[in-house]
Amino acid sequence: MNVTIDLNSGFCFGVVNAIQAAENILKTRDSLYCLGDIVHNNMEVDRLNKLGLVIIDHDQFSELRNVPVLIRAHGEPPETYKIALKNNIELIDASCPVVLRLQNNVRQGYDYIRKSNGQVVIYGKPGHAEVVGLAGQTGNDALIVSQEEDLEKIDFSRPINFYSQTTKGMEGFEHMVSEIKNRQYKAGSDAEFVVNDTICRQVSHRAPQLREFSKNQDIIIFVGGKKSSNGKYLYDICKEINPRTYFVSAPDELDFSWFKGDDHVGICGATSTPRWLMDQIAEIIREN
Ligand code: SF4
């Protein structure tokens, strides 16, 4: 079988920075705490665990004193920084600069829209670390919408400042924007509606590239972590173009009944998929 790895797939610069920060520190320390999974990929998390990275949750974080803790690319709400200050925790902040800028925008946008009794609305996955960090900028006053039904939470007579989680798809974002406009119109409201397209181009640029890649392969093996938002989004794009698209998180999830002898196999992945894992999967397919 002929196997090609998509050169545009793999870690985005935000994830590369966070992993490099962890690896650099672990050269001089035996262990380092990281608040939440450093990347939504269990195989990469396991690799870093072996180097000494210890993943902790927010409850464990609150119990710590006088130790360094790494903040991953998704960023954290202000509450985390307050706890660190109180408990003398040294934060190694590997929040992605794109996320930090968005947090800042949301904070300023909230101050602005509040003056006219408006609301901040975030298109994102409830409970996702980045969304928790964004909502924290508004004292958790922001409304989180992930599907059309959630728009019922919005008061259309009041101004709206609308943002997106960085890893959401452009189509979904545009659909939400047009649906909000429709509903404002139906409600007879002329309240201000500010649209902030805050989708990360590291993700949105991959959609057209992956469409092109998927078109040219007989079968696609999409490699991604089950918790990855952009993994789910990018997998759906491949599947739409190439129905013979399969999602795997690890080599043992491959099923060789999917393949035919003369297939051109395309391997691709999310912004949280390590290149070494795509290489490993490509090698196994080549050998079979
Ligand atoms: S997807 Fe974009 S915003 Fe998110 S970590 Fe990567 S570079 Fe940063």
Boltz pocket constraint, residues with backbone or C-beta under 6 A from the ligand:
constraints:
  - pocket:
      binder: B
      contacts: [[A, 12], [A, 13], [A, 14], [A, 15], [A, 73], [A, 74], [A, 96], [A, 97], [A, 98], [A, 99], [A, 166], [A, 167], [A, 200], [A, 201], [A, 202], [A, 203], [A, 271]]
      max_distance: 6.0
